[in-house]
Amino acid sequence: MVAVQDGLLEVMEQWDSFVPVRSARKSGDWNKRLLEANRLLDNESGLPDPLHVARLYEAMSTSDFPLLLADKLDRETLAQFAAIPPQMRKIARVKPGRGFNTRKRTAFEGLMGRLPRVEELGQYKARKRTEREYTYEPNKYGSLVPFSWEMWLNDDLGALDNIPMNLSTAARMTEEWFLTQLFFDSNGPRDSYFADSELGNGLVATGASSALSVESLETAIQAMTGAAAGYRMDDVPAVNVPRYIMISPSDTILLEQILSSATFAVTDGSGSLTRTAAANTISTRNLIPIVNPWIPIVVSGSKGQTCWALFSETVKPCEFGLVRGHENPELFIAASGAQRIGGGDDPFSGSLHDDSITYKVRYCFGGTTLDPRGGYGSDGQ
C-alpha cells in the first residue's frame, strides 16, 4: 500500500530514530494505540482493499502514526535479533564505546599481591607492576539486498516482507562467527590465546587424553585453577572459576552424559577398563554447556567435530565492543530518487534508473581476546 510504503520510507530513512522512538514521550494508552495500529496495518478487520487504503491514508495524516509504525518495526526486528540467543556473549565482556577509534584495555600484573609490613615512620615502597595492553577497533559489517520492482509486485506469498527479519538473523550469525574465530582457527584452538607464553601456562591440551571426557575436563579445571602447578595471580591464590564448556554440535550427547552421570568408567592408555564406577566430580560443578555450530565451520577437518574449550566465569577471556547508539543491527531502504508527477517519493516504486529496490543492513562491532588464563582449549583428539 502506498500509505504504508510512505510511512516505511520515513522510518527506514531515519533508522537510528529507533532510539528516539523508544525514548519518546508516550502517553499512558500508547500500547493500546500500538495494538490498534498493528491491527490496521495487518487489516485484521478484513476491509476491502479500497477501504483499507483509505483508512491507512487517514491514519497516516495523524502525527503519531509514523511513531506507532516505527515502534512496530522496531519491536519486530529486534525481537527477531533476540530470537537467536547469543551464545558467545556468555563468555565475553560486552562494552559499548564511542565511534570506531582504537580501544585500549590495560591489564596490570603485580597489584594483587600481599601488602608488605610498614614499620613506624617507615617508608612505603612503590609496588612493581607489569602491564599488558589489548587493542582493537570496531568495524562495520553489512550488505545490500536488491530486488526488482516486478518481484515486489509479484510477491503474493510475502517472501520479500521477511527480508528485514532475515537480515537481523544474519547480523546475529556474524556476531557469533566473529567471536568464535577469536578462539579457533582452521587448526583448532588458537595457540596465540590458549598457549600464551607469558600467562597461558600452556592451557592447550595435546595428546589422546585431550578427547572430551571426565578426565580431560578434570585436567582442564586443574590447569585453570592452578591446582596442577601452583598457579597464582601475583602471589595470592587465583580466583578463577571455570564455568562454560564449549563444544561442537557433534559432541552434544557426549557432553550431556558427562554432565549428568554420577559415575564414569576409567580406562588405561589402551582403552581397557580399570574401574567401572568412579565418582564423576564434573557432574557437580555446574558447568554451563555452549553448543557452538560455528566450530566445525571455522575449524577444518575432523578437529571441527571434536575440539572443545573451557572458559572462566571470573576471568573474562574476551571483550565484545559495540558502538554506542548503534548497539543493534540497523536496517535501511534506499530512496528511489524518482518523484511521481503527482508528488511523493515511494521507495517501493523502484529507483529512477532501473526500478530496483534495495535494503541495507549495518552492524558495528569489534573485539579482542583478553587474559589467556580465562580459557583452556583442546583439539579433542
Backbone torsions as a table, in degrees:
resi	resn	phi	psi	omega
1	MET	NA	141.2	-176.9
2	VAL	-62.1	-42.5	-178.0
3	ALA	-63.0	-44.8	178.1
4	VAL	-63.3	-40.5	-179.0
5	GLN	-63.3	-41.9	178.6
6	ASP	-62.8	-41.3	177.8
7	GLY	-65.4	-39.9	178.1
8	LEU	-62.5	-39.8	177.5
9	LEU	-59.1	-46.3	-178.6
10	GLU	-60.7	-39.6	179.5
11	VAL	-68.9	-47.6	-173.9
12	MET	-68.0	-36.8	-179.6
13	GLU	-66.6	-22.6	179.3
14	GLN	-124.7	54.9	-173.4
15	TRP	-62.8	-29.8	177.8
16	ASP	-63.6	-17.0	179.8
17	SER	-70.0	-1.2	174.3
18	PHE	-59.4	-32.9	176.7
19	VAL	-67.7	-48.6	174.7
20	PRO	-59.2	-34.4	179.1
21	VAL	-61.5	-43.5	-179.6
22	ARG	-68.1	-32.3	-176.2
23	SER	-97.7	0.2	-178.3
24	ALA	-67.3	156.2	178.4
25	ARG	-68.1	122.4	-177.2
26	LYS	-122.8	134.3	-179.3
27	SER	-71.3	168.6	-177.2
28	GLY	-62.9	-25.3	-179.3
29	ASP	-99.5	23.4	-177.1
30	TRP	-58.6	-47.5	-177.8
31	ASN	-62.4	-35.5	177.9
32	LYS	-65.1	-45.4	179.7
33	ARG	-69.0	-31.5	175.9
34	LEU	-63.9	-41.4	177.9
35	LEU	-62.9	-41.4	178.7
36	GLU	-65.0	-39.5	178.2
37	ALA	-64.1	-41.5	178.1
38	ASN	-60.5	-42.7	180.0
39	ARG	-65.0	-36.7	178.5
40	LEU	-68.5	-45.2	180.0
41	LEU	-61.2	-39.7	-178.8
42	ASP	-85.5	-2.6	179.8
43	ASN	52.0	50.2	-179.6
44	GLU	-65.2	-21.1	179.8
45	SER	-78.8	-9.4	179.7
46	GLY	69.3	34.8	179.8
47	LEU	-66.0	145.9	172.7
48	PRO	-58.3	150.4	-174.8
49	ASP	-51.6	-48.2	-178.8
50	PRO	-59.4	-41.5	-179.5
51	LEU	-70.7	-36.2	177.7
52	HIS	-62.5	-43.9	177.8
53	VAL	-61.5	-43.2	-179.8
54	ALA	-61.5	-41.7	178.9
55	ARG	-65.3	-37.4	178.6
56	LEU	-66.8	-42.8	176.1
57	TYR	-57.7	-44.1	-180.0
58	GLU	-62.1	-43.2	-179.6
59	ALA	-65.8	-40.1	-177.6
60	MET	-66.3	-17.6	178.7
61	SER	-78.9	-10.9	178.4
62	THR	-87.2	151.6	-173.0
63	SER	-71.1	-28.0	-174.4
64	ASP	-86.7	-18.4	-172.5
65	PHE	-62.3	-42.3	176.4
66	PRO	-58.8	-37.4	177.3
67	LEU	-67.3	-39.0	177.9
68	LEU	-64.0	-41.6	177.9
69	LEU	-64.4	-42.2	178.5
70	ALA	-61.9	-41.7	179.3
71	ASP	-62.9	-41.0	179.0
72	LYS	-61.2	-49.9	-179.5
73	LEU	-64.1	-39.1	179.7
74	ASP	-59.9	-49.0	-177.1
75	ARG	-66.0	-41.3	-178.1
76	GLU	-67.8	-42.6	-178.0
77	THR	-68.4	-46.7	179.8
78	LEU	-68.0	-31.0	176.3
79	ALA	-64.0	-39.1	177.6
80	GLN	-66.8	-39.8	178.4
81	PHE	-61.9	-39.4	-179.4
82	ALA	-81.2	-14.3	-177.0
83	ALA	-66.6	-23.6	175.4
84	ILE	-102.3	98.8	-174.9
85	PRO	-59.1	131.8	178.0
86	PRO	-69.2	124.8	179.7
87	GLN	-88.4	-46.3	-174.2
88	MET	-70.6	-23.3	178.0
89	ARG	-65.4	-18.6	179.4
90	LYS	-61.7	-30.3	-178.2
91	ILE	-100.2	-4.9	-172.1
92	ALA	-100.9	154.5	166.5
93	ARG	-92.4	115.6	-175.5
94	VAL	-94.3	122.0	-175.0
95	LYS	-134.3	110.5	169.2
96	PRO	-70.5	148.9	178.5
97	GLY	-148.9	174.5	-175.8
98	ARG	-87.9	125.4	169.4
99	GLY	60.5	-156.4	-174.3
100	PHE	-111.6	19.8	179.1
101	ASN	-68.3	157.1	176.0
102	THR	-62.3	129.4	179.9
103	ARG	-104.2	129.2	-178.2
104	LYS	-111.4	132.8	175.6
105	ARG	-123.5	124.2	-176.9
106	THR	-111.4	128.7	175.8
107	ALA	-112.2	133.8	-178.1
108	PHE	-104.7	137.2	171.5
109	GLU	-112.7	138.7	177.9
110	GLY	107.1	-1.7	-177.8
111	LEU	-92.8	-19.3	-173.9
112	MET	-95.3	-0.9	-178.1
113	GLY	-68.0	168.6	-177.7
114	ARG	-61.4	145.1	178.5
115	LEU	-81.2	132.3	178.1
116	PRO	-76.2	151.8	178.2
117	ARG	-71.3	140.8	178.2
118	VAL	-115.0	121.6	180.0
119	GLU	-71.6	164.1	177.2
120	GLU	-57.1	128.6	-176.5
121	LEU	60.7	13.7	179.5
122	GLY	-78.9	162.5	-179.5
123	GLN	-85.6	138.2	171.4
124	TYR	-79.9	134.6	-179.4
125	LYS	-96.0	140.6	178.4
126	ALA	-67.6	139.3	-179.1
127	ARG	-86.0	130.1	175.7
128	LYS	-76.1	141.9	179.0
129	ARG	-144.8	155.6	172.8
130	THR	-118.4	153.8	-176.6
131	GLU	-122.9	142.0	170.6
132	ARG	-122.3	129.3	-176.7
133	GLU	-111.9	133.5	176.8
134	TYR	-118.5	132.2	-179.0
135	THR	-131.5	152.3	172.9
136	TYR	-163.6	163.7	177.4
137	GLU	-127.2	131.9	173.1
138	PRO	-64.7	151.6	177.8
139	ASN	-130.5	164.3	174.7
140	LYS	-93.7	137.8	173.0
141	TYR	-126.5	140.0	-179.6
142	GLY	175.9	178.6	178.2
143	SER	-164.2	169.0	177.1
144	LEU	-107.1	147.9	175.0
145	VAL	-128.0	93.4	179.1
146	PRO	-90.2	148.8	171.7
147	PHE	-151.8	165.2	-172.3
148	SER	-88.7	158.4	175.9
149	TRP	-60.5	-37.2	178.8
150	GLU	-63.2	-39.9	177.5
151	MET	-62.1	-39.3	179.8
152	TRP	-62.4	-44.2	-178.7
153	LEU	-69.1	-32.2	-176.4
154	ASN	-89.2	1.6	-174.2
155	ASP	-81.4	73.3	-177.6
156	ASP	-67.4	-28.3	-176.4
157	LEU	-90.0	-2.8	177.4
158	GLY	74.6	23.8	-178.9
159	ALA	-63.1	-37.9	-178.7
160	LEU	-69.6	-22.5	177.8
161	ASP	-65.7	-20.1	-177.4
162	ASN	-87.8	-1.3	-177.0
163	ILE	-57.4	-48.0	179.6
164	PRO	-57.8	-40.4	179.7
165	MET	-66.0	-41.3	179.3
166	ASN	-63.9	-37.0	179.4
167	LEU	-70.1	-32.3	174.1
168	SER	-63.8	-40.1	176.2
169	THR	-62.9	-41.8	178.9
170	ALA	-61.4	-36.2	178.5
171	ALA	-63.7	-43.8	178.7
172	ARG	-64.3	-40.6	180.0
173	MET	-64.1	-36.9	178.5
174	THR	-65.3	-40.6	177.0
175	GLU	-60.8	-45.7	-179.0
176	GLU	-64.7	-41.6	177.5
177	TRP	-61.8	-45.8	-176.8
178	PHE	-59.5	-48.1	-178.1
179	LEU	-69.1	-33.4	177.7
180	THR	-63.5	-44.4	-176.0
181	GLN	-75.5	-4.2	168.9
182	LEU	-67.1	-29.0	-173.8
183	PHE	-111.7	-16.8	-177.8
184	PHE	-131.1	146.1	170.3
185	ASP	-130.5	-166.9	-174.7
186	SER	-63.2	-21.7	-177.9
187	ASN	-94.9	-3.5	-178.5
188	GLY	120.6	-149.5	178.1
189	PRO	-59.6	137.0	-176.5
190	ARG	-72.2	122.9	175.9
191	ASP	-64.1	-30.0	-178.4
192	SER	-61.3	-22.8	175.9
193	TYR	-104.0	-60.7	-171.3
194	PHE	-68.5	-28.6	-178.0
195	ALA	-111.2	32.3	177.7
196	ASP	-52.9	126.8	-172.5
197	SER	-68.6	-24.7	-176.4
198	GLU	-91.0	-46.6	-175.0
199	LEU	-119.2	-17.3	-173.8
200	GLY	-70.7	-24.6	179.2
201	ASN	53.5	31.8	177.5
202	GLY	66.5	39.3	-177.0
203	LEU	-79.6	44.9	170.9
204	VAL	-125.8	120.1	-177.8
205	ALA	-78.1	145.8	176.5
206	THR	-134.5	158.2	176.1
207	GLY	91.4	174.1	-174.6
208	ALA	-62.2	-29.6	-175.9
209	SER	-70.3	-7.8	-177.1
210	SER	-85.6	-3.3	174.7
211	ALA	-60.5	147.0	-176.6
212	LEU	-58.8	120.6	-178.6
213	SER	-164.4	173.0	175.9
214	VAL	-61.6	-44.9	-178.1
215	GLU	-63.6	-42.2	-178.0
216	SER	-68.8	-33.3	176.4
217	LEU	-70.8	-36.0	174.9
218	GLU	-61.7	-42.5	177.5
219	THR	-61.8	-42.4	179.8
220	ALA	-62.8	-43.9	-179.5
221	ILE	-64.7	-40.6	178.0
222	GLN	-63.3	-40.6	179.9
223	ALA	-66.2	-40.6	-177.0
224	MET	-73.6	-34.1	-177.6
225	THR	-91.3	-9.8	177.6
226	GLY	90.0	2.4	-178.3
227	ALA	-63.5	-26.2	-175.9
228	ALA	-83.1	-30.8	-172.2
229	ALA	-139.8	31.2	178.1
230	GLY	60.5	37.0	-175.8
231	TYR	-64.3	133.0	-179.3
232	ARG	-138.0	159.9	165.6
233	MET	-108.4	112.9	-168.1
234	ASP	60.3	-129.5	179.8
235	ASP	-115.7	27.1	177.0
236	VAL	-119.8	157.5	179.0
237	PRO	-59.1	141.3	-179.2
238	ALA	-72.9	138.7	172.5
239	VAL	-103.7	85.5	-174.5
240	ASN	-131.6	114.3	-174.6
241	VAL	-113.0	99.0	175.0
242	PRO	-61.3	130.3	-174.2
243	ARG	-136.4	-38.5	-170.7
244	TYR	-109.2	121.9	178.0
245	ILE	-106.2	115.9	-175.4
246	MET	-104.0	129.8	-176.4
247	ILE	-135.6	166.0	169.3
248	SER	-78.6	154.3	179.9
249	PRO	-55.7	-28.8	-177.6
250	SER	-67.3	-17.5	-179.8
251	ASP	-100.3	12.9	-175.5
252	THR	-60.1	-50.1	-177.6
253	ILE	-65.0	-42.6	178.9
254	LEU	-59.0	-44.9	-179.4
255	LEU	-65.9	-38.7	177.6
256	GLU	-60.3	-39.7	177.9
257	GLN	-65.1	-41.8	-179.5
258	ILE	-64.1	-42.7	-174.5
259	LEU	-78.1	-18.8	-174.3
260	SER	-108.9	-14.3	-176.0
261	SER	-85.4	135.2	178.6
262	ALA	-76.6	-25.6	179.6
263	THR	-132.4	168.5	176.9
264	PHE	-151.1	159.7	179.5
265	ALA	-85.9	137.2	179.1
266	VAL	-105.6	132.6	-179.0
267	THR	-122.6	161.4	173.8
268	ASP	-91.3	-171.4	-175.8
269	GLY	-63.3	-24.6	-179.2
270	SER	-90.1	-3.2	-179.8
271	GLY	95.4	0.5	179.2
272	SER	-78.7	141.4	-179.7
273	LEU	-66.8	134.8	171.9
274	THR	-111.3	-32.9	172.8
275	ARG	-143.9	149.0	-177.3
276	THR	-111.8	-5.9	-175.5
277	ALA	-141.1	48.7	176.8
278	ALA	-73.8	145.1	179.7
279	ALA	-67.6	133.8	-180.0
280	ASN	-91.6	96.1	-178.7
281	THR	-71.3	-22.2	-179.0
282	ILE	-67.4	-31.9	-175.6
283	SER	-66.0	-16.3	-178.5
284	THR	-103.8	6.0	-174.3
285	ARG	-95.2	2.2	177.1
286	ASN	56.4	41.9	175.1
287	LEU	-69.0	141.9	-179.5
288	ILE	-103.7	117.1	-178.9
289	PRO	-76.2	140.9	172.0
290	ILE	-125.7	108.3	177.6
291	VAL	-88.4	111.7	-172.9
292	ASN	-107.4	104.3	-178.5
293	PRO	-70.8	-8.4	179.4
294	TRP	-82.8	-17.9	-178.3
295	ILE	-58.2	-50.2	-179.8
296	PRO	-68.5	-12.8	175.8
297	ILE	-86.3	-38.9	-179.3
298	VAL	-78.4	-39.5	-176.8
299	VAL	-94.8	132.1	-175.7
300	SER	-82.4	154.1	171.3
301	GLY	64.7	-155.1	-175.3
302	SER	-67.0	-24.2	178.8
303	LYS	-63.4	-27.3	178.0
304	GLY	-64.3	-20.2	178.4
305	GLN	-94.9	-19.6	-171.0
306	THR	-114.6	-23.3	-173.3
307	CYS	-69.0	153.4	-177.3
308	TRP	-150.8	167.1	179.2
309	ALA	-149.1	150.0	176.6
310	LEU	-116.6	130.6	-176.3
311	PHE	-122.2	154.0	-175.2
312	SER	-87.7	151.5	173.2
313	GLU	-88.1	-28.2	-173.7
314	THR	-101.8	-28.8	177.2
315	VAL	-106.6	97.2	-173.8
316	LYS	-65.4	126.1	-176.8
317	PRO	-81.8	-14.5	-178.4
318	CYS	-157.6	164.4	173.4
319	GLU	-121.4	135.0	175.9
320	PHE	-111.3	112.4	-173.3
321	GLY	-102.7	125.7	176.8
322	LEU	-105.1	166.0	177.2
323	VAL	-98.0	120.3	-175.2
324	ARG	-58.9	132.9	-177.1
325	GLY	90.0	-10.8	-179.7
326	HIS	-136.8	42.8	-174.6
327	GLU	-71.1	-18.6	-179.2
328	ASN	-115.4	160.6	176.2
329	PRO	-61.7	143.3	-177.6
330	GLU	-115.9	138.0	-178.3
331	LEU	-115.1	140.7	-179.3
332	PHE	-134.0	160.7	169.7
333	ILE	-131.5	139.1	-176.4
334	ALA	-73.5	133.9	171.3
335	ALA	-64.5	144.3	-173.6
336	SER	-71.1	-28.2	-175.1
337	GLY	74.3	7.3	-179.9
338	ALA	-121.7	125.9	179.5
339	GLN	-110.6	128.6	177.8
340	ARG	-64.0	155.4	177.8
341	ILE	-59.5	-35.2	179.9
342	GLY	-80.7	-2.0	179.2
343	GLY	102.7	156.5	176.1
344	GLY	99.8	134.9	177.5
345	ASP	-114.1	103.1	-176.0
346	ASP	-103.1	113.3	-177.0
347	PRO	-65.0	-22.8	-179.3
348	PHE	-85.7	3.3	172.0
349	SER	-89.1	-4.0	177.8
350	GLY	92.8	158.8	-179.1
351	SER	-70.4	162.7	-177.7
352	LEU	-61.1	-36.1	-169.5
353	HIS	-91.3	-34.6	-174.6
354	ASP	-141.4	11.9	177.8
355	ASP	63.6	21.5	178.7
356	SER	-83.5	151.8	176.1
357	ILE	-122.0	133.0	-171.7
358	THR	-134.9	127.1	169.0
359	TYR	-95.4	153.7	172.7
360	LYS	-133.7	138.4	172.9
361	VAL	-116.7	141.4	178.7
362	ARG	-137.5	132.9	178.1
363	TYR	-140.3	129.0	-172.7
364	CYS	-117.2	123.9	178.6
365	PHE	-166.4	171.3	175.3
366	GLY	-161.1	-174.9	179.7
367	GLY	174.3	170.5	179.7
368	THR	-155.5	155.9	170.4
369	THR	-74.3	153.8	-179.8
370	LEU	-119.5	-133.0	-174.3
371	ASP	-58.8	118.2	-177.9
372	PRO	-68.4	-11.2	176.5
373	ARG	-74.9	-5.2	178.7
374	GLY	-84.4	3.9	-177.8
375	GLY	-151.4	157.3	176.8
376	TYR	-138.3	127.3	-175.5
377	GLY	-122.4	151.1	177.7
378	SER	-143.9	145.0	175.8
379	ASP	-80.3	-6.8	174.9
380	GLY	74.5	14.0	-176.7
381	GLN	-129.6	NA	NA
